[in-house]
Amino acid sequence: MKKNAIILGIESSCDETAAAILEESDQGVPNLLSNIVSSQEEIHKKFGGVVPELAARSHIDKIDLIVNKAIKESGKKLNDIDAIAVTAGPGLIVCLSVGLNFAKALAMSLKKPFIVVNHLEGHALSPKIVTDLKYPYLLLLISGGHSQYLAVKNLGKYKRLGTTIDDALGEAFDKTAKLLGIKFPGGPFIEKYAIKGNQNKFVLPKPIINKGGCNLSFAGLKTAVLKISKILKNKQDKYDLAASFQKTIEEILNKKTKIAFDEFKKISSKKNNIFVIAGGVAANKKIRDNLEKLSFKENFKPVFPPQNLCGDNAAMIAMVGLEKFKMKKFNNLDYPAKPRWPLDENASFLKGSGIKY
């Protein structure tokens, strides 16, 4: 009888120290035995953003505890683990190095396969933890550091259809929240403010909305929010600005996603197309609802990870690790941390002045 593989996933790319145990299943959808995420919110709150040195120090302090907790909660023993999967990039190099070095030491001591994972690929495959998702599919990855449309052809095979030419959507949410006086991380609170506001109060720009294919831009929108934030008079004005910002984002994503659908159809032969929305911003309920309606209207099946798997976590790293383990895609222990690691290695770098999109 074949033993189902058990994978330990480790994530430390930014300000979450995370570990998870995932077990292969005969039914196609794996069993998530444990998923521990330790946030550093309190550490970085007073600085209004992530401080790399403090983040790395916190990872060093916690990683052994978090991994042991994940193993204990899984009901498995250390020797039951068949492979160690860890985020090698992209992310903050001082943070990546903590998880990477811990995973290397563990793999070496246990004499188990060592598997490096692209953090973005973790988000791309995150719905596979709870659903039997089949390739190919269209992915919208929206997080604090990344915003892009990708055709996911297979494990390790991606074609970028569009990306942000400046700021990531999650960053725009966090910066807007900061301007409204919401403490870091404020992005998730924008939606709560928006519920109380008038979404038509402020007219905000939609950069490159009618050009650039399904590329995105949020810098101009952020600048407009900054200017308006200086003339707000009361709490209701803040609610109105949050609502107007949320509405503008929904309109941008609606327009750009339609274009991405058309682009994806050109390279996909499937009749029943799938649209996966993943990353931290995918937890925004209003965005989820709007993209779901658009998907059904355009004959795409929308798929979201559960909300607890939208943000950074180790379960998605273990998921990629399991896929690679089954294909015997292992790595050497001298594999370096990669602060920049695009899923589509052939795609042009679209950031900076004078770019052509």
GUVO-44608 format. One line per 10 residues: their letters; for each residue y, x, z of N, C-alpha, C. Coordinates in steps of 0.2 Angstrom, whole numbers, padded with zeros to 4 digits. Example, Ala and Ser with C-alpha at 12.3 -4.5 7.8 and 13.67 -1.06 7.14 Angstrom:
<recs>
AS) -0028/0066/0039/-0022/0062/0039/-0016/0066/0039 | -0011/0064/0035/-0005/0068/0036/0000/0064/0039 .
</recs>
This chain:
<recs>
MKKNAIILGI) -0006/0004/0000/0000/0000/0000/0006/0004/0000 | 0011/0003/-0005/0017/0007/-0005/0022/0006/0001 | 0024/0011/0003/0029/0011/0009/0036/0009/0006 | 0039/0004/0009/0046/0003/0007/0051/0008/0009 | 0055/0011/0005/0060/0017/0007/0065/0014/0012 | 0066/0019/0016/0072/0018/0021/0077/0023/0020 | 0083/0021/0019/0089/0025/0018/0094/0025/0023 | 0096/0031/0025/0102/0031/0030/0108/0033/0026 | 0113/0028/0026/0119/0029/0023/0125/0032/0028 | 0129/0036/0026/0135/0039/0030/0141/0039/0026 .
ESSCDETAAA) 0146/0036/0029/0153/0036/0025/0158/0038/0030 | 0163/0043/0027/0168/0046/0031/0174/0048/0026 | 0175/0044/0021/0180/0046/0016/0187/0045/0018 | 0189/0041/0023/0195/0040/0025/0196/0039/0032 | 0197/0033/0035/0198/0032/0042/0193/0027/0045 | 0187/0026/0042/0181/0023/0045/0175/0028/0046 | 0173/0028/0052/0166/0032/0053/0161/0027/0052 | 0156/0028/0047/0151/0022/0047/0144/0025/0045 | 0139/0021/0047/0132/0023/0046/0128/0016/0045 | 0123/0017/0041/0119/0011/0040/0112/0012/0038 .
ILEESDQGVP) 0108/0008/0040/0101/0009/0038/0099/0003/0033 | 0096/0005/0028/0094/0000/0022/0087/0001/0021 | 0083/-0004/0020/0076/-0004/0019/0075/-0008/0012 | 0071/-0004/0008/0069/-0007/0002/0065/-0013/0003 | 0065/-0018/-0002/0061/-0024/-0001/0058/-0026/-0007 | 0052/-0029/-0007/0048/-0031/-0012/0051/-0037/-0016 | 0056/-0040/-0013/0059/-0046/-0016/0065/-0044/-0021 | 0067/-0038/-0021/0073/-0035/-0025/0079/-0034/-0021 | 0080/-0039/-0016/0086/-0038/-0012/0084/-0034/-0006 | 0087/-0029/-0004/0085/-0025/0002/0086/-0028/0008 .
NLLSNIVSSQ) 0084/-0025/0014/0085/-0027/0020/0090/-0023/0024 | 0096/-0025/0026/0101/-0021/0029/0099/-0022/0037 | 0096/-0016/0039/0094/-0016/0046/0099/-0015/0051 | 0104/-0011/0049/0110/-0010/0053/0116/-0008/0049 | 0122/-0009/0052/0128/-0007/0048/0134/-0006/0053 | 0135/0000/0055/0140/0001/0060/0146/0004/0057 | 0152/0001/0059/0158/0004/0056/0163/0005/0062 | 0165/0011/0063/0170/0012/0068/0177/0014/0065 | 0182/0009/0067/0188/0010/0064/0193/0014/0068 | 0198/0017/0065/0203/0022/0068/0209/0018/0068 .
EEIHKKFGGV) 0210/0012/0068/0216/0008/0067/0221/0010/0073 | 0218/0010/0079/0223/0012/0085/0226/0019/0084 | 0222/0024/0081/0224/0031/0081/0230/0031/0076 | 0230/0028/0070/0235/0028/0065/0240/0023/0065 | 0240/0018/0070/0245/0013/0070/0252/0015/0071 | 0253/0020/0076/0260/0022/0077/0263/0026/0072 | 0259/0029/0067/0261/0033/0062/0262/0029/0055 | 0260/0022/0055/0261/0018/0050/0257/0020/0044 | 0252/0024/0045/0247/0026/0039/0242/0031/0042 | 0237/0033/0038/0232/0037/0040/0234/0044/0040 .
VPELAARSHI) 0233/0048/0045/0235/0055/0046/0228/0059/0045 | 0228/0062/0040/0221/0066/0038/0218/0070/0044 | 0222/0074/0047/0220/0078/0052/0217/0074/0058 | 0221/0069/0060/0218/0065/0065/0212/0061/0063 | 0212/0059/0057/0206/0055/0055/0200/0060/0055 | 0200/0066/0053/0195/0070/0052/0192/0072/0060 | 0197/0073/0064/0195/0074/0071/0191/0069/0074 | 0194/0062/0072/0190/0057/0075/0183/0056/0072 | 0182/0058/0066/0176/0058/0063/0171/0063/0066 | 0174/0069/0068/0170/0074/0071/0167/0071/0078 .
DKIDLIVNKA) 0172/0068/0082/0170/0065/0088/0165/0060/0088 | 0165/0056/0083/0161/0049/0083/0155/0050/0079 | 0154/0054/0074/0149/0053/0069/0142/0053/0072 | 0141/0058/0076/0134/0058/0079/0132/0052/0083 | 0137/0049/0087/0136/0043/0090/0135/0037/0086 | 0139/0036/0080/0138/0031/0076/0132/0031/0072 | 0130/0037/0070/0123/0037/0066/0117/0036/0071 | 0118/0038/0077/0112/0036/0082/0112/0029/0084 | 0118/0026/0084/0119/0019/0085/0116/0015/0079 | 0117/0017/0073/0114/0014/0067/0106/0014/0067 .
IKESGKKLND) 0104/0020/0069/0097/0021/0069/0093/0016/0075 | 0097/0016/0081/0094/0012/0086/0094/0005/0085 | 0100/0002/0082/0100/-0005/0080/0095/-0007/0074 | 0093/-0002/0070/0089/-0004/0065/0082/-0005/0067 | 0080/-0003/0073/0073/-0003/0076/0069/0002/0073 | 0071/0007/0069/0068/0012/0066/0069/0019/0070 | 0065/0024/0069/0065/0030/0072/0068/0035/0067 | 0071/0041/0069/0074/0046/0064/0069/0048/0059 | 0063/0049/0061/0058/0051/0056/0055/0046/0051 | 0057/0040/0052/0055/0035/0048/0060/0035/0041 .
IDAIAVTAGP) 0066/0038/0042/0070/0038/0036/0068/0043/0031 | 0068/0040/0025/0066/0043/0019/0071/0048/0015 | 0077/0046/0016/0082/0050/0013/0089/0049/0016 | 0094/0054/0015/0100/0053/0018/0105/0053/0012 | 0109/0047/0012/0114/0046/0007/0121/0047/0010 | 0126/0050/0007/0132/0051/0010/0138/0051/0005 | 0144/0049/0007/0149/0049/0002/0152/0056/0001 | 0152/0058/-0005/0155/0065/-0006/0162/0065/-0010 | 0164/0059/-0011/0171/0058/-0014/0171/0051/-0017 | 0177/0049/-0020/0183/0052/-0019/0186/0050/-0012 .
GLIVCLSVGL) 0191/0054/-0009/0194/0053/-0003/0197/0059/0000 | 0199/0059/0006/0202/0064/0010/0197/0070/0011 | 0198/0076/0009/0193/0081/0009/0191/0083/0016 | 0196/0083/0021/0195/0085/0027/0190/0079/0031 | 0191/0073/0028/0187/0068/0031/0180/0068/0028 | 0180/0068/0021/0173/0069/0017/0169/0074/0020 | 0172/0080/0021/0168/0086/0024/0164/0085/0030 | 0167/0080/0034/0163/0079/0041/0157/0075/0040 | 0157/0070/0036/0151/0066/0034/0146/0070/0030 | 0149/0074/0025/0145/0078/0021/0141/0083/0024 .
NFAKALAMSL) 0144/0087/0029/0141/0092/0032/0136/0089/0037 | 0138/0084/0040/0133/0081/0045/0126/0079/0041 | 0127/0075/0036/0122/0073/0032/0117/0079/0029 | 0121/0084/0027/0117/0090/0025/0113/0093/0031 | 0116/0094/0036/0112/0097/0042/0106/0092/0044 | 0107/0086/0044/0102/0081/0045/0096/0081/0040 | 0098/0081/0034/0093/0081/0028/0089/0088/0029 | 0092/0093/0030/0089/0100/0031/0084/0100/0037 | 0086/0097/0043/0082/0098/0048/0076/0093/0048 | 0077/0087/0044/0072/0082/0044/0067/0084/0037 .
KKPFIVVNHL) 0070/0089/0033/0066/0090/0027/0066/0084/0023 | 0071/0080/0022/0072/0074/0018/0076/0075/0012 | 0075/0071/0007/0080/0071/0001/0087/0070/0003 | 0092/0073/0000/0099/0073/0001/0102/0070/-0005 | 0106/0064/-0004/0109/0061/-0010/0116/0060/-0009 | 0120/0062/-0014/0127/0061/-0013/0129/0055/-0017 | 0134/0052/-0015/0136/0045/-0017/0144/0045/-0019 | 0146/0043/-0024/0153/0041/-0026/0155/0035/-0022 | 0160/0036/-0018/0162/0030/-0014/0164/0024/-0018 | 0166/0025/-0024/0168/0019/-0029/0162/0016/-0031 .
EGHALSPKIV) 0157/0020/-0032/0150/0017/-0035/0147/0013/-0029 | 0149/0015/-0023/0146/0011/-0017/0149/0004/-0018 | 0156/0003/-0019/0159/-0003/-0020/0156/-0007/-0026 | 0155/-0003/-0031/0153/-0006/-0037/0146/-0010/-0036 | 0142/-0007/-0032/0135/-0009/-0031/0134/-0013/-0024 | 0140/-0014/-0021/0139/-0018/-0014/0136/-0025/-0014 | 0138/-0029/-0020/0134/-0035/-0020/0127/-0035/-0020 | 0124/-0029/-0022/0117/-0029/-0023/0113/-0029/-0016 | 0117/-0028/-0011/0114/-0028/-0004/0112/-0035/-0002 | 0115/-0040/-0005/0114/-0047/-0004/0112/-0051/-0009 .
TDLKYPYLLL) 0112/-0049/-0016/0110/-0053/-0021/0107/-0048/-0027 | 0102/-0051/-0030/0098/-0047/-0035/0103/-0047/-0042 | 0108/-0042/-0041/0112/-0042/-0047/0110/-0037/-0052 | 0110/-0040/-0059/0108/-0036/-0064/0113/-0033/-0068 | 0112/-0027/-0071/0117/-0024/-0076/0116/-0027/-0083 | 0121/-0027/-0087/0128/-0024/-0085/0132/-0030/-0082 | 0138/-0028/-0080/0143/-0033/-0077/0150/-0029/-0077 | 0155/-0034/-0077/0162/-0032/-0077/0164/-0031/-0069 | 0167/-0026/-0068/0169/-0025/-0061/0177/-0024/-0060 | 0179/-0028/-0055/0186/-0027/-0053/0186/-0024/-0046 .
LISGGHSQYL) 0188/-0017/-0046/0188/-0014/-0040/0195/-0014/-0037 | 0196/-0017/-0032/0203/-0017/-0029/0203/-0015/-0021 | 0206/-0009/-0020/0206/-0007/-0013/0212/-0003/-0011 | 0212/0000/-0006/0218/0004/-0004/0220/0009/-0008 | 0215/0012/-0011/0216/0018/-0015/0215/0017/-0023 | 0212/0012/-0025/0210/0011/-0031/0211/0004/-0034 | 0212/0003/-0040/0213/-0003/-0044/0211/-0002/-0051 | 0205/-0005/-0053/0203/-0004/-0060/0198/-0009/-0062 | 0197/-0010/-0068/0192/-0014/-0072/0187/-0009/-0075 | 0181/-0010/-0073/0176/-0006/-0076/0170/-0010/-0079 .
AVKNLGKYKR) 0167/-0008/-0084/0161/-0010/-0087/0155/-0006/-0083 | 0151/-0010/-0079/0146/-0006/-0076/0139/-0007/-0080 | 0138/-0002/-0084/0132/-0003/-0089/0125/-0001/-0085 | 0125/0003/-0080/0119/0005/-0077/0121/0009/-0071 | 0116/0011/-0067/0118/0016/-0061/0121/0022/-0064 | 0127/0024/-0062/0130/0031/-0065/0133/0030/-0072 | 0133/0024/-0075/0135/0023/-0082/0141/0018/-0082 | 0147/0021/-0082/0153/0016/-0082/0158/0018/-0088 | 0161/0012/-0090/0167/0013/-0094/0173/0009/-0091 | 0178/0013/-0090/0184/0011/-0088/0188/0007/-0093 .
LGTTIDDALG) 0190/0001/-0092/0194/-0004/-0096/0201/-0004/-0095 | 0202/-0003/-0088/0209/-0003/-0086/0210/0000/-0079 | 0216/0002/-0077/0217/0005/-0071/0224/0004/-0069 | 0226/0006/-0063/0233/0006/-0061/0236/0012/-0063 | 0242/0012/-0066/0246/0018/-0068/0250/0021/-0063 | 0250/0018/-0057/0254/0020/-0052/0251/0019/-0045 | 0253/0014/-0042/0250/0012/-0035/0244/0008/-0035 | 0239/0008/-0030/0234/0004/-0030/0236/-0003/-0027 | 0232/-0008/-0028/0234/-0015/-0025/0234/-0015/-0018 | 0229/-0012/-0015/0229/-0012/-0007/0235/-0008/-0004 .
EAFDKTAKLL) 0237/-0003/-0008/0243/0001/-0005/0249/-0004/-0006 | 0250/-0008/-0011/0255/-0012/-0012/0255/-0017/-0006 | 0250/-0020/-0004/0249/-0025/0001/0251/-0021/0008 | 0249/-0015/0009/0250/-0012/0015/0258/-0010/0016 | 0261/-0008/0010/0268/-0006/0010/0272/-0013/0011 | 0270/-0018/0008/0274/-0024/0009/0274/-0027/0016 | 0268/-0026/0019/0267/-0028/0026/0271/-0024/0030 | 0272/-0018/0029/0276/-0013/0033/0283/-0015/0033 | 0286/-0017/0026/0292/-0019/0026/0294/-0026/0029 | 0289/-0030/0030/0289/-0036/0034/0289/-0035/0041 .
GIKFPGGPFI) 0288/-0029/0043/0287/-0027/0051/0280/-0028/0054 | 0275/-0029/0049/0268/-0029/0052/0265/-0022/0053 | 0262/-0021/0058/0260/-0015/0060/0254/-0013/0055 | 0253/-0006/0054/0247/-0004/0050/0240/-0006/0054 | 0235/-0007/0050/0235/-0009/0043/0237/-0016/0042 | 0243/-0017/0038/0245/-0024/0038/0243/-0028/0032 | 0240/-0025/0027/0238/-0029/0021/0235/-0035/0022 | 0230/-0035/0026/0226/-0042/0028/0230/-0047/0031 | 0236/-0045/0034/0240/-0050/0037/0245/-0054/0032 | 0246/-0051/0026/0250/-0054/0021/0248/-0061/0019 .
EKYAIKGNQN) 0242/-0062/0019/0239/-0069/0017/0240/-0074/0023 | 0240/-0071/0029/0242/-0076/0035/0249/-0078/0035 | 0253/-0073/0033/0261/-0074/0033/0262/-0079/0027 | 0258/-0078/0021/0260/-0082/0015/0258/-0089/0016 | 0253/-0091/0020/0252/-0098/0021/0258/-0102/0024 | 0262/-0098/0028/0268/-0102/0031/0274/-0101/0027 | 0273/-0098/0021/0280/-0097/0017/0280/-0102/0010 | 0286/-0101/0007/0287/-0105/0001/0286/-0099/-0005 | 0281/-0100/-0009/0279/-0095/-0014/0284/-0095/-0020 | 0288/-0100/-0020/0293/-0100/-0025/0300/-0098/-0023 .
KFVLPKPIIN) 0301/-0095/-0017/0307/-0093/-0014/0310/-0087/-0018 | 0306/-0082/-0019/0308/-0076/-0022/0305/-0075/-0029 | 0308/-0073/-0034/0305/-0071/-0040/0305/-0064/-0041 | 0298/-0062/-0041/0297/-0054/-0041/0294/-0052/-0048 | 0295/-0046/-0050/0293/-0043/-0056/0286/-0042/-0057 | 0283/-0043/-0063/0276/-0042/-0064/0276/-0036/-0069 | 0276/-0030/-0067/0276/-0024/-0071/0271/-0024/-0077 | 0272/-0022/-0083/0268/-0021/-0089/0263/-0027/-0090 | 0266/-0033/-0088/0262/-0039/-0088/0260/-0041/-0095 | 0264/-0039/-0100/0263/-0041/-0107/0261/-0035/-0111 .
KGGCNLSFAG) 0260/-0029/-0108/0258/-0024/-0112/0253/-0019/-0108 | 0250/-0014/-0111/0245/-0010/-0108/0238/-0013/-0107 | 0236/-0018/-0111/0230/-0020/-0110/0228/-0023/-0103 | 0223/-0021/-0100/0222/-0023/-0093/0223/-0018/-0088 | 0228/-0013/-0090/0230/-0008/-0085/0235/-0012/-0080 | 0236/-0009/-0074/0240/-0012/-0069/0246/-0008/-0067 | 0251/-0011/-0064/0256/-0007/-0061/0259/-0011/-0055 | 0260/-0008/-0050/0263/-0011/-0044/0269/-0008/-0041 | 0271/-0002/-0044/0277/0002/-0041/0283/-0002/-0041 | 0284/-0005/-0047/0291/-0009/-0048/0291/-0015/-0043 .
LKTAVLKISK) 0285/-0018/-0042/0285/-0024/-0038/0286/-0022/-0031 | 0283/-0016/-0029/0285/-0014/-0022/0292/-0012/-0021 | 0296/-0010/-0026/0303/-0008/-0026/0307/-0014/-0025 | 0305/-0020/-0028/0308/-0026/-0028/0308/-0029/-0021 | 0302/-0028/-0018/0300/-0031/-0011/0305/-0027/-0006 | 0305/-0020/-0007/0310/-0016/-0003/0317/-0019/-0003 | 0319/-0020/-0009/0326/-0022/-0009/0328/-0029/-0006 | 0323/-0034/-0007/0324/-0040/-0004/0323/-0040/0004 | 0318/-0036/0006/0317/-0035/0013/0323/-0033/0017 | 0328/-0030/0014/0334/-0028/0017/0339/-0034/0019 .
ILKNKQDKYD) 0338/-0039/0015/0342/-0045/0016/0339/-0051/0020 | 0333/-0050/0022/0330/-0055/0025/0333/-0057/0032 | 0334/-0063/0034/0338/-0065/0039/0334/-0068/0045 | 0328/-0070/0044/0324/-0073/0049/0316/-0073/0048 | 0312/-0075/0052/0305/-0075/0051/0303/-0079/0045 | 0306/-0085/0044/0304/-0089/0039/0305/-0085/0032 | 0310/-0081/0031/0312/-0077/0025/0306/-0072/0024 | 0303/-0070/0030/0297/-0065/0029/0291/-0069/0027 | 0290/-0075/0029/0284/-0079/0027/0285/-0080/0019 | 0291/-0082/0017/0293/-0084/0010/0292/-0078/0006 .
LAASFQKTIE) 0294/-0072/0008/0293/-0066/0004/0285/-0064/0003 | 0282/-0065/0009/0274/-0064/0009/0271/-0069/0004 | 0273/-0075/0004/0270/-0080/-0001/0272/-0078/-0008 | 0278/-0076/-0009/0280/-0075/-0016/0277/-0069/-0019 | 0276/-0064/-0014/0272/-0058/-0016/0265/-0060/-0018 | 0261/-0063/-0013/0254/-0066/-0014/0254/-0069/-0021 | 0258/-0074/-0022/0258/-0078/-0029/0259/-0073/-0035 | 0263/-0068/-0034/0265/-0063/-0040/0258/-0059/-0041 | 0255/-0057/-0036/0249/-0053/-0037/0243/-0058/-0040 | 0243/-0064/-0038/0238/-0068/-0041/0239/-0069/-0049 .
EILNKKTKIA) 0246/-0070/-0050/0247/-0071/-0057/0246/-0065/-0062 | 0247/-0059/-0059/0246/-0052/-0062/0238/-0052/-0063 | 0234/-0053/-0058/0227/-0052/-0059/0224/-0057/-0063 | 0227/-0063/-0063/0225/-0069/-0068/0226/-0066/-0075 | 0232/-0064/-0077/0233/-0062/-0084/0229/-0056/-0086 | 0229/-0051/-0081/0225/-0045/-0083/0217/-0046/-0083 | 0215/-0050/-0079/0208/-0051/-0079/0205/-0055/-0085 | 0210/-0059/-0088/0208/-0063/-0094/0207/-0057/-0100 | 0212/-0052/-0100/0211/-0047/-0105/0205/-0043/-0104 | 0203/-0042/-0098/0197/-0038/-0096/0191/-0041/-0098 .
FDEFKKISSK) 0191/-0048/-0097/0185/-0052/-0100/0184/-0051/-0107 | 0190/-0051/-0111/0189/-0050/-0118/0187/-0043/-0120 | 0189/-0038/-0117/0187/-0032/-0118/0180/-0031/-0116 | 0178/-0034/-0111/0171/-0033/-0109/0166/-0036/-0114 | 0168/-0042/-0116/0164/-0046/-0121/0163/-0042/-0128 | 0167/-0037/-0129/0167/-0033/-0135/0161/-0028/-0135 | 0159/-0026/-0128/0154/-0021/-0127/0148/-0024/-0124 | 0148/-0030/-0122/0142/-0033/-0119/0139/-0038/-0124 | 0132/-0038/-0124/0128/-0042/-0128/0125/-0048/-0124 | 0127/-0048/-0118/0124/-0054/-0113/0128/-0060/-0115 .
KNNIFVIAGG) 0124/-0066/-0114/0127/-0072/-0115/0130/-0074/-0108 | 0127/-0073/-0103/0129/-0075/-0096/0132/-0069/-0093 | 0139/-0068/-0094/0142/-0062/-0091/0144/-0063/-0084 | 0143/-0057/-0080/0145/-0057/-0073/0151/-0053/-0071 | 0155/-0056/-0067/0161/-0053/-0065/0161/-0051/-0057 | 0160/-0045/-0055/0160/-0043/-0048/0167/-0041/-0046 | 0169/-0043/-0040/0176/-0042/-0037/0174/-0038/-0031 | 0176/-0032/-0030/0174/-0028/-0024/0180/-0024/-0021 | 0179/-0021/-0015/0184/-0017/-0012/0188/-0021/-0007 | 0192/-0018/-0003/0195/-0021/0003/0199/-0027/0001 .
VAANKKIRDN) 0203/-0027/-0004/0207/-0032/-0006/0203/-0039/-0008 | 0197/-0037/-0010/0193/-0043/-0012/0191/-0048/-0006 | 0193/-0046/0000/0192/-0050/0006/0198/-0055/0006 | 0203/-0054/0002/0208/-0059/0002/0206/-0066/0000 | 0206/-0071/0004/0203/-0077/0002/0206/-0080/-0004 | 0213/-0080/-0004/0217/-0083/-0010/0215/-0080/-0016 | 0215/-0073/-0016/0213/-0069/-0022/0206/-0071/-0025 | 0201/-0071/-0020/0194/-0073/-0021/0194/-0080/-0025 | 0198/-0085/-0022/0197/-0092/-0024/0200/-0092/-0032 | 0206/-0089/-0033/0209/-0089/-0039/0205/-0086/-0045 .
LEKLSFKENF) 0202/-0080/-0043/0197/-0076/-0048/0191/-0080/-0049 | 0189/-0084/-0044/0183/-0088/-0045/0184/-0093/-0050 | 0189/-0097/-0049/0191/-0102/-0054/0192/-0100/-0061 | 0195/-0094/-0061/0196/-0091/-0068/0190/-0089/-0071 | 0185/-0086/-0067/0179/-0084/-0070/0175/-0090/-0073 | 0175/-0095/-0069/0171/-0101/-0071/0174/-0104/-0078 | 0181/-0104/-0078/0184/-0106/-0084/0183/-0102/-0090 | 0182/-0096/-0089/0181/-0091/-0095/0173/-0089/-0096 | 0169/-0093/-0092/0162/-0093/-0093/0159/-0086/-0090 | 0162/-0084/-0085/0159/-0078/-0081/0157/-0080/-0075 .
KPVFPPQNLC) 0151/-0077/-0072/0149/-0079/-0065/0152/-0074/-0060 | 0156/-0077/-0056/0159/-0072/-0051/0155/-0070/-0045 | 0155/-0064/-0043/0151/-0062/-0038/0155/-0057/-0033 | 0155/-0059/-0027/0158/-0055/-0022/0154/-0052/-0017 | 0155/-0047/-0014/0151/-0044/-0008/0153/-0049/-0002 | 0149/-0050/0003/0152/-0053/0009/0158/-0050/0012 | 0162/-0053/0015/0169/-0050/0017/0168/-0044/0021 | 0163/-0044/0025/0162/-0038/0030/0159/-0032/0026 | 0158/-0033/0019/0156/-0027/0015/0161/-0026/0010 | 0167/-0029/0010/0172/-0027/0006/0176/-0021/0007 .
GDNAAMIAMV) 0177/-0020/0014/0180/-0013/0016/0175/-0008/0016 | 0178/-0002/0018/0174/0004/0018/0168/0003/0023 | 0162/0005/0021/0156/0004/0025/0150/0008/0023 | 0145/0009/0026/0140/0014/0025/0134/0010/0021 | 0134/0004/0022/0129/0000/0019/0129/0001/0011 | 0135/0001/0008/0135/0001/0001/0133/0008/-0001 | 0134/0013/0003/0132/0020/0002/0125/0021/0002 | 0122/0017/0007/0114/0017/0007/0112/0013/0001 | 0115/0008/-0001/0113/0005/-0007/0112/0009/-0013 | 0118/0013/-0015/0117/0018/-0020/0112/0023/-0019 .
GLEKFKMKKF) 0111/0025/-0013/0106/0030/-0011/0099/0027/-0012 | 0098/0021/-0011/0092/0018/-0012/0090/0018/-0020 | 0095/0016/-0024/0094/0016/-0031/0093/0023/-0034 | 0096/0028/-0031/0095/0035/-0033/0088/0037/-0031 | 0087/0035/-0025/0080/0037/-0022/0074/0035/-0026 | 0075/0029/-0029/0069/0026/-0033/0069/0030/-0040 | 0074/0033/-0042/0075/0037/-0048/0074/0044/-0047 | 0073/0046/-0040/0072/0053/-0038/0078/0057/-0041 | 0084/0054/-0040/0090/0058/-0041/0093/0061/-0035 | 0091/0067/-0033/0092/0070/-0027/0097/0076/-0029 .
NNLDYPAKPR) 0101/0078/-0023/0106/0084/-0024/0104/0090/-0020 | 0107/0095/-0022/0106/0101/-0018/0111/0101/-0012 | 0109/0105/-0007/0113/0105/0000/0120/0108/-0001 | 0121/0112/-0007/0128/0115/-0007/0133/0111/-0011 | 0131/0104/-0012/0135/0100/-0016/0142/0099/-0012 | 0148/0100/-0016/0154/0100/-0013/0157/0093/-0012 | 0162/0093/-0007/0166/0087/-0007/0171/0086/-0013 | 0172/0080/-0016/0176/0079/-0022/0182/0074/-0020 | 0187/0077/-0019/0193/0072/-0017/0195/0068/-0023 | 0194/0070/-0029/0195/0066/-0035/0188/0065/-0039 .
WPLDENASFL) 0186/0059/-0040/0179/0058/-0043/0179/0052/-0046 | 0182/0051/-0053/0182/0045/-0056/0175/0043/-0058 | 0174/0036/-0058/0167/0034/-0061/0166/0035/-0068 | 0171/0034/-0072/0171/0036/-0079/0174/0042/-0080 | 0170/0048/-0081/0173/0054/-0081/0177/0056/-0088 | 0175/0051/-0093/0179/0052/-0099/0185/0049/-0100 | 0187/0045/-0095/0193/0041/-0095/0199/0045/-0094 | 0205/0044/-0097/0211/0048/-0096/0214/0046/-0089 | 0217/0051/-0087/0221/0051/-0080/0227/0047/-0082 | 0228/0041/-0079/0234/0037/-0081/0239/0037/-0075 .
KGSGIKY) 0241/0042/-0072/0247/0042/-0067/0252/0047/-0068 | 0258/0046/-0067/0263/0051/-0068/0268/0048/-0073 | 0274/0052/-0074/0279/0050/-0078/0277/0052/-0085 | 0279/0048/-0090/0278/0049/-0097/0271/0047/-0100 | 0268/0043/-0096/0261/0042/-0098/0261/0037/-0104 | 0256/0037/-0108/0255/0032/-0113/0249/0028/-0111 | 0250/0021/-0111/0244/0017/-0109/0244/0011/-0115 .
</recs>
